[in-house]
């Protein structure tokens, strides 16, 4: 794959592509499990990143009685250009002390083999929200002991103490998405720092070398082939074991547009290259997302 083929580019008019290509096909389900999943979540008063981030795979995942729990409310203290999660600070509330038990009970009721917990970024909290991850992990381990647990954490502003707290909890996978290449951070992740995220993953490897770490990138934001290659090398240099590569899809009109849709063969080539770099497991496909089918690959890796 050459530089030109991977370089994100707009149409000749200078506008972003306006239609999905033929290979972007979201799977829907007619199963009653979609409604059952939503009913369980509503009854336990839980949020999911599936709904709040407008994930394209929600129909398939809810239809198979799976979801990724979004803790610490619906409102984020960051304003990333790619993200549909709410940024209204007036909705920010203290951590709900009952939320961990509700997450654990819902996970057990849904029969999840692998429970993924993520959160909005909470820069306002002294522990950056780490304590709620810890409480959720312990509640799941107590009420649904057969499940494995994945913590998909924010960057904790690069602080090691919150990270250490999560690593000391009963989690089986530590996930922190790098999201994009360094050059695009000021555009895509305006309040984040690439090196802080890499350092966070490095610290996880140092503090818990037995715990697999995971990260992912969205593609089609303006990155080049060499930038993706260098970013993957950075991830491997800090021991990242699991990698997810997916196509960025604009979730709404106010988020940044897609600059290019990568073809399936490009994702497959990136998968091969990443495995050759030493990643233990690589999921690389247009609709691949951080927790999409996570149980299938983490439990067999």
C-alpha positions in Angstrom: 0.0 0.0 0.0 1.6 3.3 -1.1 1.5 6.7 0.5 -1.0 8.0 -2.0 -3.4 5.2 -1.5 -3.5 5.6 2.2 -3.4 9.4 2.4 -6.9 10.7 3.2 -8.2 12.8 0.5 -11.4 14.7 -0.3 -13.3 14.7 -3.5 -12.3 16.9 -6.4 -14.7 19.5 -5.3 -12.8 19.8 -2.0 -15.8 18.3 0.0 -15.8 15.2 2.0 -17.4 12.0 0.5 -21.1 12.3 0.8 -22.2 8.7 0.5 -21.2 5.4 2.1 -19.3 3.1 -0.3 -20.7 -0.3 -1.2 -18.7 -2.1 1.5 -20.1 0.0 4.4 -23.2 -2.0 5.3 -24.5 -1.8 8.8 -26.1 -5.1 10.0 -29.6 -4.8 11.4 -31.5 -7.5 13.3 -35.2 -8.4 13.5 -34.6 -10.3 16.7 -36.6 -9.4 19.8 -33.3 -9.4 21.7 -32.8 -5.7 20.6 -35.8 -4.7 22.5 -34.8 -6.9 25.4 -31.4 -5.4 25.6 -32.8 -1.9 25.6 -35.4 -2.9 28.3 -32.7 -4.3 30.6 -30.6 -1.1 30.2 -33.6 1.2 30.8 -34.7 -0.8 33.9 -31.3 -0.6 35.4 -31.0 3.1 34.4 -27.7 2.6 32.5 -26.1 4.4 29.6 -24.2 2.8 26.8 -21.6 4.1 24.4 -23.5 2.3 21.7 -26.3 4.9 22.0 -24.5 8.0 23.2 -21.8 7.8 20.5 -24.2 6.7 17.8 -22.3 3.5 17.1 -23.2 2.0 13.7 -23.1 -1.5 15.2 -25.9 -0.9 17.8 -28.5 -2.9 15.8 -26.3 -6.0 15.6 -24.9 -5.8 19.2 -28.2 -5.1 20.9 -29.7 -7.8 18.7 -27.3 -10.2 20.3 -27.9 -9.0 23.8 -24.6 -7.2 24.2 -23.7 -3.6 24.9 -20.8 -1.5 26.2 -21.6 0.3 29.5 -20.9 4.0 29.7 -20.4 5.1 33.3 -20.1 8.4 35.0 -23.0 10.0 33.2 -23.7 11.1 29.6 -21.8 14.4 29.5 -18.1 14.6 28.8 -15.6 17.3 29.9 -13.8 17.1 26.5 -15.0 18.1 23.1 -13.3 15.8 20.6 -14.1 16.6 17.0 -15.1 13.0 16.1 -17.4 12.2 19.1 -21.2 12.5 19.4 -21.2 12.1 23.2 -22.8 15.1 24.9 -20.6 17.9 26.1 -23.0 20.0 28.2 -21.3 20.7 31.5 -24.7 21.6 33.0 -25.4 17.8 33.0 -22.3 16.9 34.9 -23.1 15.1 38.2 -21.1 13.4 40.9 -20.5 9.6 40.4 -23.6 7.6 41.2 -22.8 5.3 44.1 -25.4 2.8 42.9 -24.2 2.6 39.3 -21.6 -0.2 39.8 -24.2 -2.6 41.3 -26.6 -1.8 38.4 -23.9 -2.4 35.8 -23.1 -5.7 37.4 -26.7 -6.8 37.7 -27.4 -5.9 34.1 -24.2 -7.7 32.9 -25.4 -10.9 34.7 -28.9 -10.6 33.4 -27.7 -10.2 29.9 -25.3 -13.2 30.4 -22.3 -11.3 29.1 -19.2 -13.4 28.8 -17.0 -10.3 28.5 -18.1 -7.0 30.1 -16.7 -3.8 28.6 -16.9 -0.7 30.8 -16.1 2.7 29.4 -16.8 6.3 30.5 -17.1 9.8 29.5 -13.9 11.8 30.3 -14.3 13.4 33.7 -11.4 15.9 34.2 -13.5 17.5 36.9 -13.1 14.6 39.3 -10.1 14.4 41.6 -9.5 10.8 40.6 -10.5 11.5 37.0 -13.2 8.8 37.4 -10.9 5.9 38.1 -12.7 5.0 41.3 -16.0 4.3 39.5 -14.1 1.9 37.2 -12.7 0.1 40.2 -16.1 -0.1 41.9 -17.7 -1.5 38.7 -15.0 -4.1 38.3 -15.4 -5.3 41.9 -19.2 -5.4 41.6 -19.1 -7.4 38.3 -16.6 -9.9 39.8 -18.8 -10.4 42.8 -22.2 -10.7 41.0 -21.1 -12.1 37.7 -17.8 -14.0 38.4 -17.7 -16.0 35.2 -17.3 -12.9 33.0 -14.0 -11.3 32.0 -13.8 -7.5 32.4 -12.4 -4.9 30.1 -11.8 -1.3 31.2 -11.8 1.1 28.3 -10.4 4.2 30.1 -9.8 7.8 29.2 -6.3 9.3 29.5 -6.8 10.4 33.2 -4.8 13.5 32.1 -1.7 11.3 32.1 -1.8 10.7 35.8 -0.4 7.4 37.0 -2.3 7.2 40.3 -5.8 6.7 38.7 -4.3 4.2 36.3 -2.7 2.3 39.1 -6.1 2.1 40.9 -7.8 0.6 37.8 -4.9 -1.9 37.3 -5.2 -3.1 40.9 -8.9 -3.9 40.3 -10.1 -7.3 38.9 -9.9 -6.3 35.2 -8.7 -8.7 32.5 -8.0 -6.2 29.7 -6.9 -2.5 29.9 -8.0 -0.5 26.9 -7.1 3.0 26.0 -7.7 4.2 22.4 -5.0 6.3 20.8 -7.7 7.2 18.2 -5.5 8.9 15.6 -2.0 9.8 14.6 0.0 12.5 16.4 -0.3 15.2 13.7 -4.1 15.1 13.9 -4.4 15.4 17.7 -4.9 19.2 17.7 -7.8 18.7 15.3 -9.3 15.4 16.3 -8.6 15.4 20.1 -8.1 19.0 20.9 -7.8 18.6 24.7 -5.7 15.4 24.6 -2.0 14.7 24.1 -0.6 11.8 22.0 2.5 11.3 24.2 0.4 11.2 27.3 -1.7 8.4 25.9 1.3 6.4 24.8 2.9 7.0 28.2 -0.3 5.8 29.9 -0.1 2.5 28.0 3.6 2.2 28.8 2.8 2.7 32.5 0.2 0.0 32.3 2.8 -2.4 30.8 5.2 -1.5 33.6 2.8 -1.7 36.5 0.9 -4.8 35.3 3.0 -6.7 32.7 0.7 -9.7 33.1 -2.4 -7.7 31.9 -2.9 -7.3 28.2 -3.4 -3.8 26.9 -5.4 -2.8 23.9 -5.8 0.3 21.7 -7.4 1.4 18.5 -7.4 4.0 15.7 -10.0 5.5 13.5 -9.0 5.8 9.9 -10.2 8.2 7.2 -9.5 11.4 9.2 -6.5 12.6 7.2 -3.7 10.3 8.2 -1.0 9.0 5.8 0.3 5.4 5.5 3.6 6.3 7.1 1.8 8.0 10.0 -0.3 5.0 10.7 2.8 2.7 10.5 4.7 4.9 13.0 1.7 5.0 15.4 1.4 1.2 15.3 5.2 1.0 16.1 4.7 3.3 19.0 1.9 1.1 20.4 4.0 -2.0 20.0 7.0 -0.3 21.7 4.9 0.0 24.9 3.6 -3.6 24.8 0.2 -3.1 23.3 -1.2 -6.6 22.6 -4.6 -6.0 21.0 -5.3 -3.6 18.2 -8.5 -2.4 16.6 -8.5 -0.5 13.3 -11.8 0.8 11.9 -13.2 3.3 9.5 -14.3 6.7 11.0 -17.9 7.5 10.2 -19.2 10.9 10.9 -21.9 10.4 13.6 -23.7 13.7 13.1 -23.6 17.1 11.2 -21.5 18.9 13.8 -18.7 16.3 14.0 -15.7 16.4 11.5 -16.4 14.9 8.1 -14.8 11.7 6.7 -12.0 12.6 4.3 -11.7 9.1 2.8 -13.2 5.7 3.0 -10.6 3.0 3.0 -11.3 -0.2 1.0 -11.6 -3.6 2.7 -8.3 -4.7 1.1 -6.5 -1.8 2.8 -7.8 -2.9 6.2 -6.7 -6.4 5.5 -3.2 -5.3 4.5 -3.0 -3.2 7.8 -4.1 -6.3 9.7 -1.2 -8.3 8.2 1.3 -5.6 8.8 0.2 -5.2 12.4 0.5 -8.9 13.1 4.0 -8.9 11.6 4.8 -6.1 14.1 3.9 -8.5 17.0 0.4 -7.6 18.0 -1.2 -10.6 19.5 -4.7 -9.9 18.0 -5.7 -7.5 15.3 -9.2 -6.6 14.2 -9.1 -4.4 11.1 -12.2 -3.8 9.1 -14.4 -0.9 8.1 -17.0 -1.4 10.9 -14.5 -2.6 13.5 -15.0 -0.8 16.8 -13.2 -1.0 20.2 -15.6 -3.4 21.8 -17.3 -4.9 18.7 -17.3 -8.8 19.2 -14.7 -8.2 22.0 -15.7 -11.5 23.7 -15.0 -13.5 20.6 -11.4 -12.4 20.1 -10.3 -11.7 23.7 -11.5 -15.0 25.1 -9.7 -16.9 22.3 -6.5 -14.9 22.0 
